[in-house]
Amino acid sequence: MKELLRRLQWLFRRDEFERDLDEEMRQHLAMKAEASGESEAARKFGNIALLKEESRAAWGFRFWDHFAQDVRYGLRAMRGNKLFSAMAVLSLALGIGANTAIYSFTQAILLRALPVSHPGQLALFVWRTTDARRGPVHRVNGTGFGYGNGGMQSPNFPFAFWEMLRSNPVVASSVFAYVPANELTVVARNQAAVSRGMYVSGNFYSGIGTAPALGRLITDDDDRPGGPRVAVITWNAWRERFASDPRVIGETIHINTVPFTVIGVSEPGFFGVDNSSDPDYFIPLHTRTIFGTRREQ
């Protein structure tokens, strides 16, 4: 505590301490000169400027002292070259603004939190191979990325493999599947439009823990061979295409000329678990066979 009080006194009474330091240095030098001569005293006493600097370091806050000196030096340099200073400040402003805009875009598009109860508990299964010619699947129907030198990785698995994972409770409490459908021709209320969609397994909604805003969501009973052709629409699609009409439940729409019954509306802001897509319609995974596509995830 005494050390802290002494340093604070030096901070607010610096001029007085400097005068005392100069006086003390003169007295010590005079004593040395009296004992051994003026030139010999200066040699034995040492570098006076260095001794003063060491005394200041013992008295005050060295970091803040140097920081204040650097700030003062920087301000003097800026005043001496105003054009260069203005260009430097402008460059910093543009750089900070650009970084802020990029981060905001990334946060909104790539890093936005998934609209589910516990997004941190979700995990995406991905297979990887160091040799793309000898991967775990013969052919990939979906997204694939390079991995290492000549390797490959992909989140797409054969349907049978997903069923195996799902039947093993040791892997996870719930294993669900989804496949983006980027272009679906949807006819609703005599109006046709190309919309984004997503095929989902029957345990998709129960696995991520979300509730419907209206009606009900897709279940295992819907996602099976011979099951009903049902669809869940998102909150935005319900507002834009159906004018927030609650009578949409039970209404028939046509997706790629195939009739589907609307059974529910998802919660506001829900877009699934893939933040790079924003589907308008969710339909059971088994309906991919109706459209003549292979059933893989």
Secondary structure by P-SEA (a helix, b strand, c coil): caaaaaaaaaaaaaaaaaaaaaaaaaaaaaaaaacccaaaaaaaaccaaaaaaaaaaacccaaaaaaaaaaaaaaaaaaacaaaaaaaaaaaaaaaaaaaaaaaaaaacccccccccccccbbbbbbbbcccccccccccccbbbbccccccccccccaaaaaaaaaccccccbbbbbbbbccccccccccccbbbbbbbccccccccccccccccccccccccccccbbbbbcaaaaaaccccccccccbbbbcccbbbbbccccccccccccccccccbbbcccccccccccccc
